[in-house]
């Protein structure tokens, strides 16, 4: 997928974290764990994750019988507390990210 900035066309999935699940995991880990704001880091993280996925043509989906909002909240709390590694976050993302219809 390519995006345009003025006259430049950039490959959306280039860079260090090529798969979308890796990009999403790195974003979540960085924003949640580094506490860039005095308050609202997890909410900001969720908003940025949604923006990344939406603009990239993806969305998060829940497993059958799972409440996606509660699962996301649990994930972000665990990330903020340092309970999950980047690989664990990426695995969580890989299992729940789908292309938009």
Backbone as numpy.savetxt, mean C-alpha at the origin, in Angstrom:
# Nx Ny Nz CAx CAy CAz Cx Cy Cz
2.30 -0.23 -17.41 1.45 0.93 -17.41 2.35 2.17 -17.41
2.00 3.15 -18.20 2.78 4.38 -18.28 1.91 5.56 -17.83
2.57 6.52 -17.21 1.89 7.77 -16.85 2.67 8.91 -17.47
1.98 10.03 -17.68 2.62 11.17 -18.34 2.74 12.33 -17.36
3.91 12.95 -17.38 4.16 14.19 -16.67 4.61 15.19 -17.71
3.72 16.07 -18.14 4.08 17.01 -19.20 4.43 16.24 -20.45
5.65 16.42 -20.93 6.11 15.74 -22.14 6.75 14.38 -21.85
6.98 14.07 -20.56 7.64 12.82 -20.19 6.63 11.71 -19.99
7.00 10.52 -20.41 6.22 9.32 -20.16 7.06 8.40 -19.27
6.49 8.04 -18.13 7.23 7.22 -17.18 6.56 5.88 -16.98
7.37 4.83 -16.86 6.85 3.51 -16.55 6.47 3.49 -15.08
5.20 3.26 -14.80 4.69 3.33 -13.43 5.32 2.28 -12.54
5.72 1.16 -13.10 6.22 0.07 -12.27 7.73 -0.10 -12.41
8.42 0.97 -12.67 9.88 0.90 -12.66 10.36 1.29 -11.26
11.62 1.09 -11.01 12.17 1.47 -9.72 12.54 0.27 -8.88
12.89 0.55 -7.65 13.39 -0.48 -6.76 12.32 -1.52 -6.43
11.10 -1.08 -6.19 9.99 -1.98 -5.86 9.10 -2.12 -7.08
9.37 -3.08 -7.92 8.67 -3.20 -9.19 7.22 -3.69 -9.07
6.95 -4.83 -8.41 5.54 -5.26 -8.31 4.72 -4.29 -7.45
3.47 -4.16 -7.77 2.61 -3.24 -7.03 2.51 -3.64 -5.56
2.54 -4.93 -5.27 2.48 -5.37 -3.87 3.73 -4.91 -3.11
4.87 -4.89 -3.76 6.10 -4.42 -3.13 6.07 -2.91 -2.91
5.58 -2.18 -3.92 5.46 -0.72 -3.79 4.52 -0.37 -2.63
3.38 -1.06 -2.58 2.39 -0.79 -1.54 2.96 -1.12 -0.16
3.66 -2.24 -0.05 4.25 -2.63 1.24 5.31 -1.63 1.69
6.15 -1.18 0.78 7.20 -0.20 1.12 6.57 1.12 1.56
5.51 1.53 0.89 4.82 2.77 1.26 4.24 2.66 2.66
3.53 1.56 2.91 2.89 1.36 4.21 3.94 1.31 5.32
5.01 0.57 5.10 6.05 0.46 6.12 6.68 1.83 6.39
7.00 2.56 5.35 7.66 3.86 5.53 6.80 4.87 6.26
5.56 5.01 5.83 4.69 6.04 6.41 4.24 5.65 7.81
3.86 4.40 7.99 3.35 3.96 9.30 4.44 3.89 10.36
5.58 3.37 9.98 6.61 3.10 10.97 7.46 4.32 11.31
7.61 5.25 10.38 8.51 6.37 10.61 7.87 7.57 11.29
6.57 7.55 11.50 5.86 8.59 12.27 6.25 10.00 11.83
6.00 10.31 10.57 6.32 11.63 10.04 5.47 12.75 10.61
4.32 12.40 11.16 3.40 13.40 11.71 3.20 13.15 13.20
2.82 14.17 13.92 2.54 14.02 15.34 1.32 13.13 15.56
0.37 13.19 14.64 -0.85 12.40 14.74 -1.34 12.11 13.33
-2.03 11.01 13.14 -2.66 10.70 11.86 -1.79 9.92 10.90
-0.73 9.31 11.36 0.16 8.56 10.47 -0.54 7.37 9.81
-1.32 6.62 10.58 -2.00 5.45 10.01 -3.10 5.88 9.04
-3.82 6.94 9.38 -4.86 7.44 8.46 -4.23 7.95 7.17
-3.12 8.66 7.29 -2.41 9.15 6.11 -1.90 7.98 5.28
-1.38 6.98 5.95 -0.88 5.79 5.27 -2.00 5.12 4.47
-3.15 4.97 5.07 -4.29 4.34 4.39 -4.72 5.15 3.17
-4.75 6.46 3.32 -5.10 7.33 2.21 -4.09 7.22 1.07
-2.80 7.23 1.40 -1.75 7.11 0.37 -1.78 5.75 -0.31
-2.05 4.70 0.47 -2.16 3.36 -0.11 -3.31 3.30 -1.10
-4.45 3.84 -0.70 -5.61 3.87 -1.59 -5.32 4.66 -2.86
-4.64 5.78 -2.72 -4.28 6.61 -3.87 -3.32 5.87 -4.81
-2.28 5.24 -4.25 -1.34 4.47 -5.06 -2.05 3.37 -5.84
-2.88 2.61 -5.16 -3.56 1.50 -5.83 -4.54 2.01 -6.87
-5.32 3.03 -6.53 -6.31 3.57 -7.45 -5.65 4.11 -8.73
-4.63 4.91 -8.57 -3.95 5.51 -9.73 -3.20 4.47 -10.55
-2.89 3.33 -9.94 -2.16 2.27 -10.63 -3.10 1.24 -11.25
-4.42 1.40 -11.01 -5.39 0.49 -11.60 -5.67 -0.75 -10.76
-5.45 -0.64 -9.45 -5.67 -1.76 -8.55 -6.59 -1.36 -7.40
-6.98 -2.36 -6.64 -7.79 -2.13 -5.44 -7.51 -3.24 -4.44
-7.81 -2.99 -3.19 -7.71 -4.02 -2.15 -9.04 -4.75 -2.06
-8.98 -6.05 -1.89 -10.19 -6.86 -1.71 -10.02 -7.71 -0.46
-11.13 -8.00 0.18 -11.12 -8.81 1.39 -11.27 -10.28 1.04
-10.76 -11.12 1.92 -11.04 -12.55 1.82 -12.51 -12.76 2.16
-13.04 -13.91 1.78 -14.43 -14.22 2.09 -14.64 -14.19 3.60
-15.65 -13.46 4.03 -15.97 -13.36 5.45 -15.08 -12.39 6.23
-14.21 -11.68 5.55 -13.29 -10.76 6.21 -13.81 -9.33 6.09
-13.68 -8.56 7.14 -14.01 -7.14 7.11 -12.74 -6.39 6.72
-12.71 -5.85 5.51 -11.50 -5.23 4.98 -11.03 -4.06 5.83
-11.96 -3.24 6.31 -11.57 -2.09 7.14 -10.89 -2.53 8.42
-11.42 -3.54 9.07 -10.81 -4.04 10.32 -9.45 -4.69 10.04
-9.36 -5.40 8.95 -8.10 -6.06 8.58 -7.04 -5.02 8.27
-7.42 -3.95 7.57 -6.48 -2.87 7.27 -6.02 -2.20 8.57
-6.96 -1.95 9.46 -6.62 -1.32 10.73 -5.64 -2.19 11.52
-5.91 -3.49 11.57 -5.00 -4.42 12.27 -3.62 -4.40 11.64
-3.57 -4.39 10.31 -2.29 -4.35 9.60 -1.51 -3.10 9.98
-2.15 -1.95 9.90 -1.46 -0.68 10.16 -0.98 -0.57 11.61
-1.77 -1.06 12.54 -1.34 -1.05 13.95 -0.12 -1.95 14.13
-0.17 -3.15 13.52 0.98 -4.06 13.61 2.23 -3.47 12.97
2.06 -2.80 11.83 3.21 -2.17 11.17 3.77 -1.06 12.05
2.91 -0.21 12.57 3.36 0.91 13.41 4.08 0.42 14.66
3.66 -0.73 15.19 4.28 -1.29 16.39 5.53 -2.10 16.08
5.86 -2.25 14.80 7.06 -2.99 14.42 6.89 -4.50 14.47
5.65 -4.97 14.48 5.38 -6.40 14.58 5.48 -7.14 13.25
5.51 -6.42 12.14 5.57 -7.06 10.81 6.80 -6.62 10.05
7.40 -7.56 9.34 8.52 -7.24 8.46 7.98 -6.75 7.13
8.87 -6.18 6.33 8.47 -5.74 4.99 7.93 -6.92 4.18
8.56 -8.07 4.29 8.08 -9.27 3.56 6.69 -9.68 3.99
6.40 -9.59 5.28 5.06 -9.95 5.78 4.02 -8.96 5.25
4.37 -7.70 5.21 3.45 -6.69 4.67 3.23 -6.94 3.19
4.31 -7.25 2.46 4.20 -7.53 1.03 3.32 -8.75 0.78
3.46 -9.77 1.60 2.62 -10.97 1.46 1.15 -10.62 1.69
0.88 -9.80 2.70 -0.48 -9.34 2.96 -1.04 -8.63 1.74
-0.24 -7.74 1.17 -0.66 -6.98 -0.01 -0.89 -7.90 -1.22
0.05 -8.78 -1.45 -0.03 -9.68 -2.60 -1.32 -10.50 -2.58
-1.75 -10.89 -1.39 -2.96 -11.69 -1.26 -4.25 -10.89 -1.41
-4.17 -9.57 -1.30 -5.39 -8.77 -1.31 -5.48 -7.73 -2.43
-4.43 -7.54 -3.20 -4.47 -6.56 -4.29 -4.96 -7.25 -5.57
-5.93 -6.62 -6.20 -6.45 -7.09 -7.48 -6.54 -5.93 -8.46
-6.43 -6.25 -9.74 -6.66 -5.24 -10.75 -8.11 -4.82 -10.72
-8.36 -3.56 -10.99 -9.73 -3.07 -11.08 -10.39 -3.67 -12.31
-11.69 -3.93 -12.21 -12.40 -4.46 -13.39 -12.50 -3.44 -14.49
